[in-house]
Amino acid sequence: AAVVHHAGAGTSAAALRAGVPAVTVPVTADQPFWAARLAALGAASEPIPFRSLTAERLADSLGRVVEQRMYARAAAGAARHMAAEDGAAHVLAAVRRLTGA
């Protein structure tokens, strides 16, 4: 029904591909950025910084993303968008632009 994760780039992408809402608990590095992006997309609750993590906060956020259908709709929409995107073609075009190939 939902996924809890640290919001690293790869984990965030995997959660979005799964099409289920997330509760993020960022710890370091780029994780706060990706946690904020998931929340901005509506596919996750507001991040819970690791230092602020409690069982009550986690339970509250999990309950919210499971009970409020807007999170599931946003996550499913992101999954559909990602499935339709041809990321490799965008990378190839960028490489060709940069190299003049």
C-alpha positions in Angstrom: 0.0 0.0 0.0 3.0 2.3 0.6 6.8 2.3 0.8 9.1 3.8 3.5 12.6 4.7 2.3 15.5 7.1 2.7 14.8 9.0 -0.6 18.0 8.4 -2.4 17.8 8.9 -6.2 17.6 5.2 -7.1 15.3 4.3 -4.3 13.0 7.2 -5.1 12.9 6.2 -8.8 12.1 2.6 -7.8 9.3 3.7 -5.5 7.8 5.9 -8.2 8.0 3.1 -10.7 6.1 0.9 -8.3 3.3 3.4 -8.4 2.6 3.4 -4.7 2.8 6.4 -2.3 5.9 6.9 -0.1 6.9 8.1 3.3 10.5 9.3 3.1 13.0 9.5 5.9 16.1 11.3 4.4 19.4 10.9 6.2 22.1 12.6 4.2 23.5 13.8 0.9 20.9 14.2 -1.9 18.1 12.5 0.1 16.4 15.6 1.4 16.2 17.0 -2.2 14.6 13.8 -3.6 12.3 13.6 -0.5 11.1 17.1 -1.2 10.6 16.3 -4.9 8.4 13.3 -4.1 6.3 15.4 -1.7 6.0 18.2 -4.3 4.8 15.6 -6.8 2.1 14.6 -4.3 3.5 11.0 -4.3 4.8 11.2 -0.7 4.0 12.8 2.6 6.3 15.6 3.8 9.7 14.1 4.7 10.5 13.0 8.2 14.1 13.9 8.8 15.9 10.9 10.4 16.7 12.9 13.6 13.0 13.5 14.0 11.8 10.0 13.3 9.5 8.5 15.9 7.1 5.6 15.7 4.2 8.0 16.1 5.4 10.2 13.2 6.0 7.2 11.0 2.6 5.7 11.8 0.9 9.1 11.2 2.5 9.5 7.8 1.9 6.0 6.7 -1.8 6.3 7.7 -2.1 9.5 5.7 -0.5 8.2 2.5 -2.6 5.0 2.6 -5.9 6.6 3.6 -5.8 9.7 1.4 -6.2 8.5 -2.2 -4.5 11.7 -3.6 -1.1 10.2 -2.8 -1.9 6.9 -4.6 -3.2 8.8 -7.6 -0.1 11.0 -7.8 2.2 8.0 -7.4 0.3 6.0 -10.1 0.5 9.0 -12.4 4.2 9.3 -11.9 4.6 5.6 -12.7 2.7 5.9 -15.9 4.8 9.0 -16.9 8.1 7.2 -16.2 6.9 4.1 -18.1 6.2 6.2 -21.2 9.4 8.1 -21.0 12.3 7.1 -23.3 15.2 8.2 -21.1 17.8 6.5 -23.1 16.8 8.5 -26.2 17.1 11.8 -24.2 20.6 10.8 -23.1 21.7 9.8 -26.6 20.4 13.2 -28.0 22.3 15.1 -25.3 25.5 13.1 -26.0 25.2 13.8 -29.7 24.7 17.5 -29.0 27.7 17.7 -26.8 30.0 15.7 -29.1 28.7 17.0 -32.4 28.0 13.5 -33.5 
